[in-house]
Amino acid sequence: MLKTIKKLRNKLIKEENLEELIKNGLIVGKNFNMQRGTIIDNSHCWLIEIGDNVTLAPRVHILAHDASTKRELGYTKIGKVKIGNNVFIGANTTILPNVIIGDNVIIGANSLVNKNILSNTVVARKSN
């Protein structure tokens, strides 16, 4: 009964079901912490790998496909996303396809990650 209520709650507030994503191919390491409102690309989750000791703050989006080019260019960008170990990704951050994030990385809130990030790095969106 409790499991059914949790599934219904998740559907109502559109939260990802981690167990379902893993069943569909998402790779997740130990001590993974996904906070409320996080979206992991459920249609291409088998292209996403997340290491050990990773925290995704609220409203992080991880996309392994980007259909924004479909109308103008006639194709959708699809690519792997790999997140290393000991990574913190701040709230409202979006990670696009074909990105590798190294180990021991901190990504500040409201960032757009469209390029690889080397290990032992702190990156953040510049505020005005």
N, C-alpha and C positions, 0 to 999 in steps of 0.2 A: 504494500500500500504506500509506504513512504517513498519507495523508488518511483512509483507512478506519479506521485505528487511532485517530486523533484523534476521529473521529465516534463511534466505539464508546465511547471513554473519556468523551466529553462526555455520552453517553446514560447511561452507568453512574453517573456522579456528578451527573447532571442539570444540567449547565452549559448555559447558552444558547449557541446557535450564532449568532454575530453576523451571519455571511454570510446565513444563512437568515432572520433577522429583517429584515435590510435588503431581501432579496428580497421579503419579504411586506409591505413598506411603511414600516418604521422609517427615520427620517431621522437620520443621524449626521454631525456635522461633522468637521473635521480634528483630529488629535491626541486622539482619544477613547481613554480608558483605562478598561476595565471589568475589575475584579479578580475573583478567584475567588468563586464562590457568588452572584454577582449574578443577579437574576431580572428580566427585562424581559417584561412581559405579552405572551406570544407569540400569544394569541388576539385581541388588539386592538393589535398593535404599530404598525399604520398610523396610530394616533392619537397616537403619541409622536414628539417631535422633540427632538433633543439637539444643542446647538451645538458650537462649536470649543473645544478645550482643556478638556474636561470629564473629570473623574476620578470614577468610582464605586468607592468602597472596597469591601472584601469584604462580601458579604451584603446589598447594597442591593437593595430591591425597588421597581420602578416599575410601578404598576398603572393601566391605563386603564379598568378596569372593577372594580366592587366588588359582588359578589353577596351580601354579608352581609345586605342588606335584602330579598332575594328571598322568604324564607319568611314574614316578618312583614308586609311591605308589598306583596308581589306584583310587585316590579320590581327590576331590577338597575341600579345607577348606572353610566353609561358617560360618559366625557368625555376630552377631550384633555389631554395633559401636554406642556408645553413647558419645556425647560431651556435657558437662555441660554448665552453664551460665558463662559469662564474661571470654571467652577464646580467646586467640590469638594464631594462628598457623602460624609459619614462612614459608617463601618461600621454595619451593622444598621439603617439608615434605611429607612423605607417612605414612598413618595410615592404619594398617592391621586389618583384622577381629578379633572379640572377644576382643575389646578394649573399656574400659570405661575411659574417661577423665573427671575428676572432675570439680568443679567450681573454678573460679579464677586461671586459669592456663595459663602460657606462655610457648610455645614450640618454641625453637630456630630454625632458618633456617637449612635446609639440615638434618633434623632429620628423623629417622625411628622409628615409635611408634608401638611396637609389644607387649607391656605390659600395664596394667592399670596405670594411673597417678592419684595420690591422689589430692584432692582439695588443693588450696593455695600452688601450687608448680610451680617452674620454672625449666624446663629441656632443655638441649641443647646437641647437638652432640659435643663431644670433638674434637677440631681441632688438627692437628699435629704440 
